[in-house]
Amino acid sequence: MKVPSRKWMVVVTVLLGTFTVILNNSSLNPAIPQFMNIFQADAVSASWIITIFMLSTGMTLPLTGYLSNRFGKKQVYLTGLGMFVVASFLGSFAWSLSSVIFFRALQGIAGGLMMPLSMALIFDEFPKNERGLATGIWGIASMMAPTIGPTIGGAVIEFGSWHWLFLMNIPTGLLGFLLGLKFLSATKSDASIRFDTVGF
């Protein structure tokens, strides 16, 4: 069997990470009523499980450009993925609604580091005439996650425990992390770059 070239392994590597993040977020939607029952919370409070992820992701996105130039794209992406895996593991031990929301916030920060860099890492590996195909494949695979996420989340709640909504991220996240160590190209860091506090 022919082994995929390095650049296509980069696509696979990045897909594993971003697919895991998107799938996790969409799979939690049908679990909101379950969290309401478990933690005796109202709908507004429980909805923060979803809202805090989007909020923390949105606040992190503007930082990604600076961090990737300062520390390197590979390093920042893998930091985000590692943080997401750790937050998923800790989230499975959540003891209250507030703790679930806190670990979801950590997941959102991690996702904010990863999502913009996924495209940048692919662009670094592919020449201009091949980027359309690579990003198209990435886009199709990424769109599958929110499509199947609610079904998977509903099945987990129906036949298992909500803890698995966090634990199921770990195998694909770890695999993506290990492949990232091997296949993602390190980029130079620039210690002279200063953070634009006013702009942020």
C-alpha positions as CSV (number, residue, x, y, z in Angstrom):
1,M,0.0,0.0,0.0
2,K,1.3,3.4,-1.0
3,V,2.1,5.7,2.0
4,P,0.6,9.2,1.6
5,S,3.1,11.9,1.0
6,R,4.1,14.2,3.9
7,K,1.9,17.1,2.8
8,W,-1.2,14.9,2.7
9,M,-0.3,13.5,6.2
10,V,-0.4,17.2,7.3
11,V,-4.0,17.4,6.1
12,V,-4.9,14.2,7.9
13,T,-3.1,15.4,11.1
14,V,-4.9,18.8,11.0
15,L,-8.2,17.1,10.3
16,L,-8.0,14.9,13.3
17,G,-7.6,17.9,15.6
18,T,-10.2,20.2,14.0
19,F,-12.7,17.4,13.5
20,T,-12.4,16.5,17.2
21,V,-13.0,20.1,18.3
22,I,-16.0,20.6,16.0
23,L,-17.5,17.2,16.7
24,N,-17.3,17.7,20.5
25,N,-19.1,21.1,20.3
26,S,-22.0,19.8,18.2
27,S,-22.4,16.6,20.2
28,L,-23.0,18.5,23.4
29,N,-26.1,20.2,22.0
30,P,-28.6,17.3,22.7
31,A,-27.0,16.8,26.1
32,I,-28.2,20.2,27.5
33,P,-31.4,18.7,29.0
34,Q,-29.3,16.0,30.6
35,F,-27.1,18.5,32.3
36,M,-30.1,20.4,33.5
37,N,-31.4,17.3,35.2
38,I,-28.1,16.2,36.7
39,F,-27.1,19.6,38.1
40,Q,-30.6,20.9,38.8
41,A,-30.0,23.9,36.5
42,D,-32.3,26.0,34.4
43,A,-32.0,26.3,30.6
44,V,-30.2,29.6,30.7
45,S,-27.5,28.4,33.0
46,A,-27.1,25.1,31.2
47,S,-26.8,26.8,27.8
48,W,-23.6,28.4,29.0
49,I,-22.0,25.0,28.3
50,I,-22.3,25.9,24.6
51,T,-22.1,29.7,24.8
52,I,-18.9,29.8,26.8
53,F,-17.1,27.6,24.2
54,M,-18.0,30.1,21.4
55,L,-17.2,33.1,23.6
56,S,-13.7,31.8,24.7
57,T,-13.0,30.7,21.1
58,G,-13.9,34.1,19.8
59,M,-11.7,35.9,22.3
60,T,-8.7,33.7,21.5
61,L,-8.9,33.9,17.7
62,P,-7.4,37.4,17.5
63,L,-4.4,36.2,19.5
64,T,-3.5,33.3,17.2
65,G,-1.6,35.4,14.6
66,Y,0.6,37.0,17.2
67,L,1.2,33.7,19.1
68,S,2.0,31.8,15.9
69,N,4.5,34.4,14.8
70,R,6.0,34.7,18.2
71,F,6.3,31.0,19.0
72,G,5.7,29.1,15.7
73,K,2.6,27.7,14.1
74,K,3.3,24.1,15.0
75,Q,4.1,24.8,18.6
76,V,0.9,26.9,19.1
77,Y,-1.3,24.4,17.3
78,L,0.0,21.4,19.3
79,T,-0.4,23.5,22.5
80,G,-4.0,24.1,21.6
81,L,-4.6,20.4,20.8
82,G,-2.9,19.3,24.0
83,M,-4.9,21.7,26.0
84,F,-8.1,20.5,24.4
85,V,-7.3,16.9,25.3
86,V,-6.4,17.8,28.9
87,A,-9.6,19.9,29.2
88,S,-11.6,17.0,27.8
89,F,-10.1,14.6,30.3
90,L,-10.7,17.0,33.2
91,G,-14.2,17.8,32.0
92,S,-15.2,14.1,32.4
93,F,-14.6,14.6,36.1
94,A,-16.7,17.7,36.4
95,W,-18.6,17.9,39.7
96,S,-20.9,20.8,39.1
97,L,-22.3,22.9,36.3
98,S,-19.8,25.6,37.0
99,S,-16.9,23.2,36.6
100,V,-18.4,21.9,33.3
101,I,-18.6,25.5,32.0
102,F,-15.0,26.1,33.2
103,F,-13.6,23.1,31.3
104,R,-15.6,24.1,28.3
105,A,-14.0,27.5,28.4
106,L,-10.6,25.8,28.4
107,Q,-11.7,23.8,25.4
108,G,-12.8,27.0,23.6
109,I,-9.5,28.6,24.2
110,A,-7.8,25.5,22.8
111,G,-10.1,25.5,19.8
112,G,-9.4,29.2,19.2
113,L,-5.7,28.4,18.9
114,M,-6.2,25.5,16.6
115,M,-8.9,26.5,14.1
116,P,-7.1,29.4,12.3
117,L,-3.8,27.6,12.2
118,S,-5.2,24.5,10.6
119,M,-5.6,26.3,7.3
120,A,-2.2,28.1,7.7
121,L,-0.4,24.7,8.3
122,I,-2.0,23.3,5.2
123,F,-1.1,26.4,3.1
124,D,2.5,26.0,4.3
125,E,2.8,22.5,2.8
126,F,1.0,22.9,-0.5
127,P,1.9,25.0,-3.5
128,K,-0.7,27.5,-4.7
129,N,-2.1,25.3,-7.5
130,E,-2.9,22.5,-5.0
131,R,-4.3,24.5,-2.1
132,G,-7.8,24.4,-3.5
133,L,-8.0,20.6,-3.5
134,A,-6.4,20.3,0.0
135,T,-8.6,22.9,1.6
136,G,-11.7,21.4,-0.2
137,I,-11.0,18.0,1.3
138,W,-10.4,19.7,4.7
139,G,-13.6,21.6,4.4
140,I,-15.8,18.6,3.5
141,A,-14.4,16.5,6.3
142,S,-14.8,19.4,8.8
143,M,-18.5,19.9,7.7
144,M,-19.2,16.3,8.6
145,A,-18.5,16.9,12.2
146,P,-21.5,19.2,13.0
147,T,-23.7,17.0,10.8
148,I,-23.0,13.8,12.8
149,G,-22.3,15.4,16.1
150,P,-25.8,15.7,17.4
151,T,-26.5,12.1,16.5
152,I,-23.4,10.9,18.3
153,G,-24.2,13.1,21.3
154,G,-27.8,11.8,21.4
155,A,-26.6,8.2,21.2
156,V,-24.0,8.7,24.0
157,I,-26.7,10.2,26.3
158,E,-29.2,7.5,25.4
159,F,-26.9,4.5,25.9
160,G,-24.1,5.8,28.1
161,S,-23.1,8.6,30.4
162,W,-22.5,12.3,29.7
163,H,-18.9,11.8,30.8
164,W,-18.2,10.1,27.4
165,L,-19.0,13.3,25.6
166,F,-15.6,14.5,27.0
167,L,-13.7,11.2,27.0
168,M,-14.5,10.5,23.3
169,N,-12.2,13.4,22.4
170,I,-9.1,11.8,23.8
171,P,-8.2,9.0,21.4
172,T,-8.5,11.2,18.2
173,G,-7.0,14.1,20.0
174,L,-3.9,12.1,21.1
175,L,-3.5,10.6,17.7
176,G,-3.6,14.0,16.1
177,F,-1.1,15.3,18.6
178,L,1.3,12.4,17.9
179,L,1.0,12.8,14.2
180,G,1.5,16.5,14.6
181,L,4.8,16.0,16.3
182,K,6.0,13.9,13.4
183,F,4.5,15.5,10.3
184,L,3.9,19.2,11.1
185,S,6.8,21.4,10.0
186,A,8.3,23.7,12.7
187,T,8.3,27.4,11.8
188,K,10.6,30.0,13.1
189,S,9.7,32.1,16.0
190,D,10.3,35.8,16.2
191,A,11.1,37.1,19.7
192,S,11.1,40.7,18.5
193,I,7.3,40.7,17.9
194,R,5.4,42.7,20.5
195,F,1.8,42.2,21.4
196,D,-0.6,44.9,20.2
197,T,-2.6,45.4,23.4
198,V,-4.6,48.3,22.1
199,G,-5.5,46.4,18.9
200,F,-6.6,43.4,20.8
